[in-house]
Amino acid sequence: MSGDLVSIAAQQVLVMFLLVLVGYAAVKSGAVKAELRSGLSDLLLNIILPAMIINSYLTEYDPSISANLAVTLAASTAALLVSIGISALVCARVKSADAPLMRFAMGFCNAGYMGFPLISALFGSEGLLYASVFHTVYNLFVWTVGVRQLEREKTGHGLSAVVDVLKKPTMIAMVIGLVIYFGQIPIPELIAEPIGLLSNVNTPMAMFITGMVMAGSSLKTTARDWRMWLAVGMRLLVIPAVTLGLCCLAGVNGMVGAVVVLLSACPCASITSVFAVRYHYEEALGAGMVVISTLLSIGALPLFAALVSLLG
């Protein structure tokens, strides 16, 4: 398994860096204005991401593995709560205006682009189904806890805050997707195809924006930033190690345990750099955490691929 994972991870990392390079070169050459990144971020968050979420649910429901789906749901929820909890504890002691961005980068992984190809290659369609369950819980936390902690000006409290979150395009898309999936509602190809095409733009757009941000920042300075290394170390080593230990203690083994652990070991979510632009945090820090953690994940992912053998 480790050999396959190294090859797949290396390919995914290379693709992501090539996309970052395109955004970087576009700004440096003057082909694209750096100010465009804000508009592109809005396009990604409000149109492309909702399409990707709906597209992930356009698959056939398989009742024969419903028991494993329930275990995956519980394990995924626990893993993400642990990840969010650890990041909150660590960042509570960080005296920086960008602590919320660091907390997001630690707590949320790149489960979609980096994780899904790995799981597909290692475990096939059944593994992808478990990965989709993880991603559903992940999306729920990203667009509630994650976004809420990044907002500098909270738009409401109590019930009004919940309503505000539920009105976000991504949350509406998740509800639509769940209804389609569990209701097995047939979607005409005329509608499904454009949704799929928009979905495919997600990763290129996120990486392009990251490259645009990097073009306006100093990588050398970012590499000396202790905040970035703290976030990357927690994301790639500490959080997946704790997740692995909890899976072993809880008896969550086999394919389900392996999927949850490997997704937890993925690098910082690519949308971290987009959120840095959207919510006015230090953009170089956001982009640096994404780029450096993605590069180093080529070593971290094979490490945890070997360790999941403990799950039986």
C-alpha positions in Angstrom: 0.0 0.0 0.0 2.8 2.5 0.8 4.3 2.2 -2.6 1.0 3.0 -4.3 0.4 5.9 -1.9 3.8 7.4 -2.6 3.3 7.4 -6.3 -0.3 8.8 -6.1 0.6 11.4 -3.6 3.6 12.5 -5.6 1.5 12.9 -8.7 -1.2 14.9 -6.8 1.4 17.2 -5.2 3.0 17.9 -8.6 -0.3 18.7 -10.2 -1.2 21.1 -7.4 2.2 22.9 -7.6 1.9 23.3 -11.4 -1.5 24.9 -10.9 0.0 27.2 -8.2 2.8 28.1 -10.6 0.3 29.1 -13.3 -1.3 31.6 -10.9 2.1 32.8 -9.8 3.3 33.3 -13.4 0.0 35.0 -14.5 0.5 37.7 -11.9 4.2 38.1 -12.3 3.9 38.4 -16.1 1.1 40.9 -15.9 -1.3 38.6 -17.7 -3.7 38.8 -14.7 -4.1 41.7 -12.2 -3.4 40.7 -8.6 -6.6 42.5 -7.5 -8.6 39.9 -9.4 -8.0 37.4 -6.6 -10.9 38.8 -4.5 -13.5 38.4 -7.2 -12.2 34.9 -8.1 -12.5 34.0 -4.4 -16.1 35.0 -4.4 -16.7 33.0 -7.6 -15.2 29.9 -6.0 -17.0 30.2 -2.7 -20.5 31.1 -4.1 -20.7 29.1 -7.4 -18.0 26.5 -7.9 -17.8 25.0 -4.4 -21.6 24.5 -4.2 -21.5 22.8 -7.5 -18.8 20.5 -6.3 -20.7 19.6 -3.2 -23.9 18.7 -5.1 -21.8 16.7 -7.7 -20.3 14.6 -4.9 -23.7 13.2 -4.0 -24.7 12.3 -7.6 -23.9 8.6 -7.0 -25.9 5.4 -6.4 -26.8 4.5 -2.8 -25.7 1.0 -1.7 -27.7 -0.3 1.3 -25.5 -3.4 1.7 -22.8 -1.5 3.5 -25.0 0.7 5.6 -23.5 -0.6 8.8 -20.0 0.5 7.7 -21.5 3.9 6.7 -22.8 4.4 10.2 -19.4 3.5 11.7 -17.7 5.9 9.2 -20.1 8.7 10.1 -19.3 8.3 13.8 -15.6 7.9 13.3 -15.4 10.9 10.9 -17.4 13.1 13.3 -15.1 12.1 16.2 -11.9 12.6 14.1 -13.0 16.1 13.0 -14.1 17.1 16.5 -10.7 16.0 17.8 -9.0 18.0 15.0 -11.0 21.1 15.7 -10.5 20.7 19.5 -6.7 20.3 19.2 -6.4 23.3 16.9 -8.5 25.4 19.3 -6.3 24.5 22.3 -3.1 25.2 20.5 -4.2 28.5 19.0 -5.7 29.7 22.3 -2.1 30.4 23.4 -1.1 32.1 20.1 -0.8 35.9 20.3 -1.5 36.8 16.7 -4.2 38.5 14.8 -4.0 35.6 12.3 -4.6 32.9 15.0 -8.1 32.1 13.6 -6.5 31.4 10.2 -3.9 29.1 11.8 -6.6 27.3 13.7 -8.5 26.7 10.4 -5.4 25.4 8.7 -4.7 23.0 11.5 -8.3 21.8 11.9 -9.3 21.3 8.3 -7.5 19.0 5.8 -7.5 18.8 2.0 -9.7 15.7 2.1 -11.3 16.4 -1.3 -8.5 16.8 -3.8 -5.6 15.1 -2.1 -7.7 12.5 -0.2 -10.2 11.2 -2.7 -7.6 10.1 -5.4 -5.6 8.3 -2.7 -8.6 6.5 -1.4 -9.9 5.6 -4.8 -6.6 4.1 -5.9 -6.2 2.1 -2.6 -9.7 1.0 -1.9 -11.9 1.5 -5.0 -15.5 2.6 -5.0 -16.3 1.3 -1.5 -13.5 3.4 -0.1 -14.7 6.4 -2.0 -18.2 6.0 -0.4 -16.7 6.1 3.1 -14.6 9.1 2.0 -17.8 10.8 0.9 -19.3 10.3 4.3 -16.2 11.9 5.9 -16.4 14.8 3.4 -20.1 15.4 4.3 -19.2 15.8 7.9 -16.2 17.8 6.9 -18.2 20.3 4.8 -20.7 20.7 7.7 -17.9 21.7 10.1 -16.1 23.9 7.5 -19.2 26.0 6.7 -20.3 26.3 10.3 -17.5 26.1 12.9 -14.7 26.9 10.4 -16.2 29.9 8.7 -17.7 31.3 11.9 -14.3 31.4 13.6 -12.8 33.3 10.6 -15.4 36.0 10.4 -14.0 39.1 12.0 -17.4 40.7 12.2 -20.0 38.2 13.4 -23.3 38.8 11.6 -25.5 37.6 14.4 -25.8 35.6 17.6 -27.8 32.5 18.7 -30.6 31.6 16.3 -29.8 34.4 13.9 -26.2 33.1 13.6 -27.4 29.6 12.7 -29.8 31.0 10.1 -27.0 33.1 8.6 -24.8 30.0 8.3 -27.7 27.9 6.8 -28.2 30.6 4.1 -24.7 30.2 2.8 -24.6 28.7 -0.8 -22.4 25.8 0.3 -24.8 24.8 3.1 -27.8 25.0 0.7 -25.9 22.9 -1.8 -25.1 20.3 0.9 -28.8 20.0 1.8 -29.7 19.6 -1.9 -27.0 17.0 -2.3 -28.2 14.9 0.7 -31.8 15.0 -0.5 -30.7 13.8 -4.0 -28.5 11.1 -2.6 -30.8 9.5 0.0 -33.9 10.1 -2.1 -32.1 8.7 -5.2 -33.7 11.5 -7.2 -32.7 11.1 -10.9 -30.9 14.1 -12.2 -31.2 14.7 -16.0 -27.8 14.6 -17.8 -28.5 18.1 -19.1 -28.3 19.3 -15.5 -25.7 16.9 -14.1 -23.1 17.6 -16.8 -22.8 21.4 -16.1 -22.7 20.7 -12.4 -19.9 18.3 -13.0 -18.0 20.7 -15.2 -18.3 23.5 -12.6 -17.1 21.0 -9.9 -14.0 20.2 -11.9 -13.0 23.9 -11.7 -12.7 23.8 -7.9 -9.1 22.6 -7.5 -7.6 24.6 -10.4 -9.3 27.7 -9.2 -8.2 27.3 -5.6 -4.6 26.6 -6.6 -4.6 29.5 -9.1 -5.7 31.9 -6.4 -3.0 30.5 -4.1 -0.4 31.2 -6.8 -1.7 34.7 -7.2 -1.3 35.3 -3.5 2.2 33.8 -3.5 3.2 36.2 -6.3 2.6 39.1 -4.0 4.4 37.7 -1.0 7.9 36.5 -0.1 8.3 32.7 0.2 11.6 33.2 1.9 9.9 35.3 4.6 7.0 32.9 4.9 9.4 30.0 5.4 10.8 31.7 8.4 7.4 32.2 10.0 7.0 30.0 13.1 3.3 30.3 12.8 3.3 28.4 9.5 5.5 25.6 10.9 3.4 25.2 14.0 0.2 24.9 11.9 1.9 22.5 9.4 3.4 20.3 12.1 0.0 20.0 13.9 -1.8 19.3 10.6 0.5 16.6 9.2 1.8 14.9 12.3 0.0 15.5 15.6 -3.6 15.5 14.6 -3.4 12.3 12.4 -1.4 10.5 15.1 -4.1 11.3 17.7 -6.7 10.1 15.2 -4.9 6.9 14.6 -4.6 6.2 18.3 -8.3 6.9 18.9 -9.3 4.5 16.0 -7.1 1.8 17.6 -8.6 2.3 21.0 -12.2 2.4 19.6 -11.7 -0.7 17.5 -12.4 1.2 14.2 -10.3 -1.0 11.9 -10.1 -2.3 8.4 -11.0 0.0 5.5 -13.1 2.4 7.5 -10.3 3.1 10.0 -7.7 3.4 7.2 -9.9 5.9 5.2 -10.5 8.1 8.3 -6.8 8.2 9.3 -5.5 8.8 5.8 -8.0 11.6 5.2 -7.0 13.1 8.5 -3.3 13.1 7.4 -3.9 15.2 4.3 -2.4 18.7 4.2 -4.0 22.0 5.0 -7.2 22.6 3.1 -6.5 24.5 -0.2 -9.4 26.8 0.6 -7.3 28.2 3.5 -5.6 30.7 1.1 -8.9 31.6 -0.4 -10.4 32.3 3.1 -7.3 34.4 3.9 -8.2 36.7 1.0 -12.0 36.6 1.7 -11.7 37.5 5.5 -8.6 39.8 5.3 -6.0 37.7 7.1 -2.3 37.6 6.2 -2.5 36.2 2.7 1.1 35.0 2.5 0.6 33.0 5.7 -2.5 31.3 4.3 -0.9 30.5 1.0 2.3 29.3 2.7 0.5 26.9 5.0 -1.2 25.3 2.0 1.9 25.1 -0.2 4.4 23.9 2.4 2.0 21.3 4.0 1.2 20.0 0.5 4.9 19.6 -0.3 5.6 17.9 3.0 2.6 15.6 2.8 4.5 13.5 0.3 6.4 12.2 3.3 3.6 12.3 5.9 1.0 10.4 3.9 3.2 7.3 3.2 4.1 7.3 6.9 0.5 7.0 8.0 -0.2 4.5 5.2 2.3 2.2 6.9 0.8 3.0 10.4 -2.8 2.1 9.4 -1.7 -1.5 9.2 -2.2 -1.4 13.0 -5.9 -1.2 12.3 -5.9 -4.7 10.9 
